[in-house]
Amino acid sequence: MLQAAGDCLSIVIVLRADFFGKCSLYEKLAQQIEQNMVIVTPLSYEQIKATIVQPAQKVGLTCEPNLVYTMLLDVIGAPGELPLLQYTLLELWQRRQIAANSDAAYLTLDAYTELGGVRGTLQKRATEIFYSLSLEEQSVAKRIFLALTQLGEGTEDTRRRVFKAELVNSAFSRELVEQTLEKLVAAKLVVTNQSEIWLSEGENLANISSAEKALAVASFAQAWLCQETIDVAHEALIRNWSLLRGWLDENREVLRRQRRIEQVAQEWNNVGQPKGVEYLLRGGRLIDAEDFLSHYSDDLSALAQRYITVSQEESYRARKELRSLQIAVPSVLLVALLVTFNQYRTAVQTQAEKDYQLQVSTSRERARSPSQFFKNQTATQWQRC
């Protein structure tokens, strides 16, 4: 895109340092990053202080000196410090105190302590919202937050964006998912966005012209959709919410197995859901997926469940064909054996008949031989006389 646009387009990519390694897989992207990298260093003490004080001053708020000092001690050196500050300052603003003899407002250390500090603010808020949900909504919320967590492989767990459709299955209806999401979005724990996708029922639009795309969209109006994506509002929630950390610790291996199945199911969907065995689960992978489905069906998306079902059906069909072949082959071999035996028996009988005829012929020849000899001798004697 950058090469095509020349100087007409600038793209700003914000990337965590621990994800640089993955960019090296794409040579041209890695070159662009290397040539245009701007490293954003952690904020200094004075910069964090200005982040706390200056926005408050712009709206006429005063911060107690001890509040600023305590907040600085809590956030200096902490990962994800700005998201933590953002949420805490919002909570403090909602608890601002108005002076009795004036309209002046100020933020207090008492309110900050009541919130539980920077980390306690976010954790407390998330926990309050979670337990305010119904039991059904709590199950959906747990599913949402686990889905929004990218499991670290030797690194910290990070945020992960998912399509809302991935959260819907037979156990979690679309209505229940949307209802729960509305409450989480209102509480500013998760955010939603729109992402254009081309569903597998339509044509792949990646490499066609605008005119062709317009024609394709007109032909496949239902396939071109704006799907809603979901993300956590603050990555600090993944690191600091003890309830979520507990869920992750309990379900980490289950999540890894689920993600592997979801990934291959999505790849299968991207190529049009073919039924060729090269695209489906087989052998040990199918056995593992079937075991996962039997124990954790509620954790799989509708797409993943369908993928396993199609794989099972094709596996059953292949086994049925193999059994038919196993039955047919012995039958064919038996028929071939009988035909061969019959041919052999016929050949033996034919040869025996020939041998018998030869013996008869030989015996007759021998029976004629003495008589002929006597005649020959008599003729010779008459000649001598």
C-alpha positions in Angstrom: 0.0 0.0 0.0 2.8 2.4 0.9 4.7 1.6 -2.4 1.5 2.2 -4.4 0.6 5.5 -2.7 4.1 7.0 -2.8 4.1 10.3 -0.9 0.3 10.6 -0.8 -0.2 8.3 2.1 1.3 7.9 5.6 0.6 5.0 7.9 1.3 5.1 11.6 1.7 1.6 13.1 1.8 1.4 16.9 3.5 -1.9 17.9 4.7 -3.3 21.1 8.4 -4.1 21.2 7.8 -7.8 22.0 6.0 -8.2 18.7 8.8 -7.0 16.5 10.0 -10.6 15.9 6.7 -11.5 14.1 7.2 -8.6 11.7 10.5 -10.1 10.5 8.4 -12.8 8.8 7.3 -10.1 6.2 10.4 -8.8 4.5 9.0 -5.6 3.1 7.1 -4.7 6.2 10.3 -5.3 8.3 12.3 -3.0 6.0 9.7 -0.2 6.4 9.7 -0.5 10.2 13.5 -0.6 10.3 13.8 2.6 8.1 11.0 4.6 9.9 11.1 3.3 13.5 10.3 5.8 16.2 10.8 4.3 19.7 8.4 5.6 22.3 10.2 5.6 25.6 8.4 5.4 29.0 7.3 8.7 30.4 9.5 10.4 32.8 8.5 11.4 36.3 7.7 15.0 35.2 5.8 13.8 32.2 3.6 11.5 34.2 3.0 14.3 36.7 1.9 16.6 33.9 -0.4 13.9 32.6 -2.2 13.9 36.0 -2.2 17.6 36.8 -2.6 19.5 33.5 -5.8 18.0 32.2 -7.4 18.6 35.7 -6.3 22.2 35.6 -7.9 22.7 32.2 -11.3 22.0 33.6 -10.8 23.9 36.8 -9.9 21.0 39.1 -7.2 21.1 41.8 -5.3 17.9 42.9 -4.2 17.5 46.5 -0.4 17.4 46.6 -0.4 14.1 48.5 -2.7 12.6 45.9 -0.3 13.4 43.0 2.7 12.1 44.9 1.0 8.9 45.9 -0.3 8.2 42.3 3.2 8.8 41.0 4.7 6.3 43.4 2.0 3.7 42.3 2.5 4.1 38.5 6.2 4.8 38.0 7.7 1.8 36.3 4.4 -0.1 36.1 3.5 -1.7 32.8 0.5 -0.1 31.1 0.8 3.0 33.3 -1.2 5.3 31.0 -4.3 3.1 30.8 -4.2 2.7 34.5 -4.0 6.5 35.0 -6.8 7.1 32.6 -9.3 4.9 34.4 -8.3 6.1 37.8 -8.5 9.8 37.0 -11.9 9.2 35.5 -13.1 7.6 38.7 -11.5 10.4 40.8 -13.3 13.0 38.7 -16.6 11.3 39.3 -15.8 11.5 43.0 -14.5 15.1 42.9 -15.3 17.3 46.0 -16.9 20.7 45.7 -15.6 23.3 48.2 -18.4 24.5 50.6 -17.7 28.2 50.2 -17.0 28.3 46.4 -17.6 26.4 43.2 -14.0 25.1 43.1 -13.6 21.3 42.8 -10.7 19.2 43.8 -9.5 15.6 43.7 -8.7 14.0 47.1 -6.4 11.4 48.4 -9.2 9.9 50.5 -11.2 9.2 47.3 -8.1 7.6 45.7 -7.5 5.4 48.8 -11.2 4.4 48.8 -10.8 3.3 45.2 -7.8 1.0 46.1 -5.2 2.9 44.2 -4.4 2.8 40.5 -4.6 -1.0 40.1 -7.3 -1.4 42.6 -9.5 1.1 40.7 -9.7 -0.9 37.5 -9.9 -4.3 39.3 -12.6 -3.1 41.6 -14.6 -1.6 38.8 -14.4 -4.7 36.7 -15.4 -6.9 39.6 -18.4 -4.7 40.5 -19.6 -4.8 36.9 -19.1 -8.6 36.7 -21.1 -9.4 39.8 -23.9 -6.9 38.8 -24.7 -9.2 35.8 -27.1 -12.1 35.9 -25.6 -15.6 36.1 -26.2 -16.2 32.4 -24.5 -12.9 31.6 -21.6 -13.7 33.9 -21.0 -16.9 31.9 -20.9 -14.8 28.7 -18.7 -12.2 30.3 -16.2 -14.8 31.3 -16.2 -16.2 27.8 -15.7 -12.7 26.4 -12.7 -11.8 28.5 -11.0 -15.2 28.0 -11.5 -14.8 24.3 -10.0 -11.3 24.4 -6.8 -12.5 26.0 -3.9 -13.6 23.8 -2.0 -16.2 25.7 1.7 -15.4 26.1 4.2 -18.0 24.9 7.2 -17.0 27.1 5.8 -13.4 27.3 3.0 -11.7 29.1 -0.6 -12.3 28.2 -1.8 -9.5 25.9 -5.0 -8.2 24.3 -6.7 -10.0 21.4 -9.4 -8.8 19.1 -12.2 -11.1 18.1 -15.3 -11.0 15.9 -18.6 -10.9 17.9 -19.8 -13.8 15.8 -17.0 -16.0 17.3 -18.7 -15.8 20.7 -22.0 -17.1 19.5 -22.9 -20.8 19.6 -25.7 -23.1 20.7 -25.0 -22.4 24.4 -24.6 -18.6 24.0 -27.2 -17.0 21.8 -26.6 -13.9 19.8 -29.2 -12.0 21.9 -27.5 -13.0 25.2 -24.0 -12.1 23.8 -25.2 -8.7 22.6 -27.0 -8.0 25.8 -23.9 -8.7 27.9 -21.7 -6.7 25.6 -23.9 -3.7 25.9 -23.3 -3.6 29.6 -19.6 -4.2 29.4 -19.2 -1.5 26.7 -21.3 0.9 28.9 -18.9 0.2 31.8 -16.0 0.9 29.5 -14.4 -2.5 30.1 -14.6 -3.5 26.4 -14.8 -1.6 23.2 -16.4 -2.5 19.9 -15.6 -1.6 16.3 -16.7 -2.4 12.8 -14.6 -4.4 10.4 -15.5 -5.2 6.8 -15.2 -8.8 5.8 -16.1 -10.9 2.8 -17.8 -14.1 3.8 -17.0 -17.4 2.2 -20.3 -17.6 0.3 -19.2 -14.7 -1.9 -16.3 -14.1 -4.1 -12.8 -13.2 -2.8 -12.5 -9.4 -3.5 -8.8 -9.0 -2.6 -7.6 -9.0 -6.2 -10.4 -7.5 -8.3 -11.1 -4.0 -9.6 -13.5 -1.6 -8.0 -16.0 -2.1 -10.9 -15.8 -5.9 -10.5 -16.2 -5.5 -6.7 -19.3 -3.4 -7.1 -20.8 -6.0 -9.5 -19.9 -8.8 -7.1 -21.4 -7.0 -4.1 -24.6 -6.4 -6.1 -24.7 -10.2 -6.9 -23.9 -11.3 -3.4 -25.5 -8.6 -1.3 -25.7 -10.8 1.8 -22.0 -11.7 1.8 -20.5 -8.3 2.2 -21.0 -7.4 5.8 -19.6 -5.1 8.5 -18.9 -7.4 11.3 -18.4 -6.1 14.8 -15.1 -6.7 16.5 -14.5 -6.6 20.3 -11.4 -5.6 22.3 -10.6 -4.9 25.9 -10.7 -1.2 26.7 -7.5 -1.4 28.8 -4.8 -4.1 28.4 -4.0 -3.4 32.1 -7.3 -5.3 32.8 -5.6 -8.5 31.6 -2.6 -8.0 33.9 -4.3 -6.7 37.0 -7.8 -8.1 37.3 -7.4 -11.0 39.8 -10.7 -12.6 38.7 -9.6 -12.8 35.1 -6.1 -14.0 36.1 -7.7 -16.8 38.0 -9.8 -17.8 35.0 -6.7 -17.8 32.8 -4.7 -19.9 35.2 -7.5 -22.5 35.4 -8.2 -22.6 31.7 -4.9 -22.0 30.0 -4.4 -25.4 28.5 -8.1 -25.7 27.5 -7.8 -22.3 25.8 -4.7 -23.4 23.9 -6.5 -26.5 22.6 -9.6 -24.4 21.7 -7.5 -21.8 19.8 -5.8 -24.5 17.8 -9.2 -25.9 16.7 -10.6 -22.4 16.1 -7.6 -21.5 13.9 -7.8 -24.5 11.6 -11.6 -24.0 11.4 -11.1 -20.4 10.3 -8.6 -21.5 7.7 -11.1 -24.0 6.4 -13.8 -21.3 6.3 -11.5 -18.9 4.4 -11.1 -21.4 1.6 -14.8 -22.0 1.2 -15.4 -24.9 3.6 -14.4 -27.7 1.2 -14.9 -31.4 2.1 -11.6 -32.6 0.8 -9.7 -34.7 3.3 -6.7 -32.5 3.0 -8.7 -29.6 4.6 -10.4 -31.6 7.4 -9.3 -33.1 10.7 -8.0 -36.6 10.5 -6.4 -39.2 12.8 -5.1 -38.0 16.1 -6.2 -34.4 15.4 -9.8 -35.4 14.9 -9.7 -37.6 18.0 -8.4 -34.7 20.1 -11.1 -32.4 18.6 -13.8 -34.9 19.3 -12.7 -35.2 22.8 -12.6 -31.5 23.2 -16.1 -31.1 21.7 -17.5 -33.8 24.1 -16.1 -32.0 27.2 -16.0 -28.3 26.2 -18.6 -27.8 23.5 -19.7 -24.5 25.0 -16.2 -23.1 24.5 -16.2 -23.6 20.7 -17.7 -21.3 18.2 -20.5 -22.4 15.9 -17.9 -22.5 13.0 -15.5 -24.8 14.9 -18.3 -27.1 15.9 -19.4 -27.4 12.3 -15.9 -28.0 11.2 -15.6 -30.9 13.6 -18.9 -32.3 12.5 -18.0 -32.2 8.8 -14.7 -33.8 9.6 -16.5 -36.6 11.5 -18.9 -37.1 8.7 -16.1 -37.4 6.1 -14.1 -39.7 8.4 -17.2 -41.9 8.8 -17.8 -41.9 5.0 -14.1 -42.8 4.4 -14.3 -45.7 7.0 -17.5 -46.9 5.4 -15.8 -47.0 2.0 -12.8 -48.8 3.4 -15.1 -51.4 5.1 -16.9 -51.9 1.8 -13.5 -52.3 0.1 -12.4 -54.7 2.8 -15.5 -56.8 2.2 -15.3 -56.6 -1.6 -11.6 -57.4 -2.0 -11.9 -60.9 -0.3 -15.0 -61.6 -2.4 -13.1 -60.7 -5.6 -10.1 -62.7 -4.5 -12.3 -65.7 -3.8 -14.0 -65.5 -7.2 -10.6 -65.2 -8.8 -9.3 -68.1 -6.8 -12.3 -70.3 -7.9 -11.9 -69.3 -11.5 -8.2 -70.1 -11.3 -8.8 -73.4 -9.6 -11.4 -74.3 -12.2 -9.0 -73.4 -15.0 -6.3 -75.5 -13.3 -8.7 -78.4 -12.9 -9.8 -78.2 -16.5 -6.1 -78.1 -17.6 -5.3 -81.1 -15.5 -8.3 -83.0 -16.9 -7.3 -82.1 -20.4 -3.7 -83.2 -19.8 -4.9 -86.4 -18.3 -7.1 -87.1 -21.3 -4.2 -86.4 -23.6 -2.0 -88.8 -21.5 -4.6 -91.5 -21.7 -5.0 -91.2 -25.4 -1.2 -91.3 -25.8 -1.1 -94.5 -23.7 -3.9 -96.1 -25.7 -2.1 -95.2 -28.9 1.2 -96.6 -27.6 -0.4 -99.8 -26.5 -2.1 -100.4 -29.8 1.2 -99.7 -31.5 2.9 -102.3 -29.4 0.1 -104.8 -30.0 0.7 -104.5 -33.7 4.4 -104.8 -33.6 4.9 -108.7 -33.2 2.5 -109.5 -36.0 4.2 -107.2 -38.3 7.6 -108.6 -37.3 6.4 -112.2 -38.1 5.1 -111.1 -41.5 8.4 -109.4 -42.3 10.4 -112.6 -41.3 8.2 -114.8 -43.4 8.6 -112.6 -46.4 12.4 -112.7 -46.1 12.5 -116.5 -45.9 10.4 -116.9 -49.1 12.8 -114.6 -50.9 15.8 -116.7 -49.9 14.2 -119.8 -51.2 
